[in-house]
Amino acid sequence: MFELTEDQKAIVEMVADFAAENIAPHAAAWDRDHHFPVDVLAQAGELGMGGIYVREDFGGSGMSRLDAALIFEELSKSDPTIAAYISIHNMVAWMIDRFGNDEQRAAWVPQLCTMEMLGSYCLTEPGAGSDAAALSTRAVLDGEHYVLNGTKQFISGAGASGMYLVMARTADTGGAGITAFIVPGESAGLSFGALEAKMGWNAQPTRQVVMEDVRVPVGNRLGEEGTGFGIAMKGLNGGRVNIGACSVGGGQAALDKSIAYLKEREAFGAPLIGQQALLFAIADMETELEIARTMIWRAADALERGTKDTVRLCAMAKLVATDAGFNAANTALQLHGGYGYLSEYGIEKIVRDLRVHQILEGSNEIMRLIIGRLAVEK
């Protein structure tokens, strides 16, 4: 599994070419202007990046989880923000493809796969982050509709997405009382908070999603009542691998920039690349990123095959990769000296973008909790 096939090499090359032409030249401006490039996302959708591991019968690309990890790493080398949004969108598309009935799949999956319609994942709330089973958004059955009330927090794509996959409480039984719903973006009673002023990820909108008596047909319920928490957690397993791959890509970009800079920059009469201490820093970055990449590939394989250690490996991969990616970016800033602090060199943006990866899709503290609990249960 550590040697890419010719098909995988071709996928990586295709994504690299697309990102170099359509994303990298604009990433700094999108970050500065807080611009969400929906036109470029649609172009990515045309190449099959809207439903990477979605089944092919409704327009998915039918690729493996490892293929997806390769794609997200490559996209993130050009812009972690856009790569991360595409990873979230893919998680939503997969959840509908995996848990939806044929009618739901036919109605939603094709548009998501082309990215003509964008999707948002709505789990976190103002008072329920890591403790997702404590969410308070409610869905009450009223005839042929459910009536949803509540607020979701930190929702990527909010206001621009055409559909929202919402986890809401249908019974007061903890995680067992949560149900998943497909909420169309044009639903009456659906509104959005102000754009959040963030440290990074500025090229994708983040807002609250507010539901006030939003009526959703029973046919928009994903799965049976009470199965939503399980659906959400299965989606997050893949999301953790994806966001880890994005961290590795961003960290690799920072490493590549550092090597190029140290070769060019001279101090004390010689190129900085010859300084042993700096070479050691490069060696640590390279090693940590390779370890992370290996963990991502292993977790992606477990996720693909549905092995019994999938949850543990996905948590480990997310923990290791998001730490390694941020550490590489932060070290790269230090290696660039004062220039690393300037936006012109692109390093400070990578630092800002990758920092949040250690928080979302389950914070790294929660990853340690998952890994620790599973370790002592053996």
Buried (B, 14 or more C-beta within 10 A) or exposed (E): EEEBEEEBEEBBEBBBEBBEEBBBEBBBEBBEEBBBBBEBBBBBBEBBBBBBBBBEEBBBBBBBBBBBBBBBBBBBBBBBBBBBBBBBBBBBBBBBBBBBEEEBBEBBBBBBBBBBBBBBBBBBBEEBBEEBBBBEBBBEEEEEBBBBBBBBBBBBBBBBBBBBBBBBBBEEEEBBBBBBBBBBBEBEBBBBBEEBEBEBBBBBBBBBBBBEEBBBEEEBBBBEBBBBBBBBBBBBBBBBBBBBBBBBBBBBBBBEBBBEBBEEBEEEEEEBBEBEEBEEBBEBBBEBBEBBBBBBBBBBBBBBEEEEEBBBBBBBBBBBBBBBBBBBBBBBBEBBEEBBEEEEBBBBBBBBBBBBBBBBBBBBEBBEBBBEEBEEEE
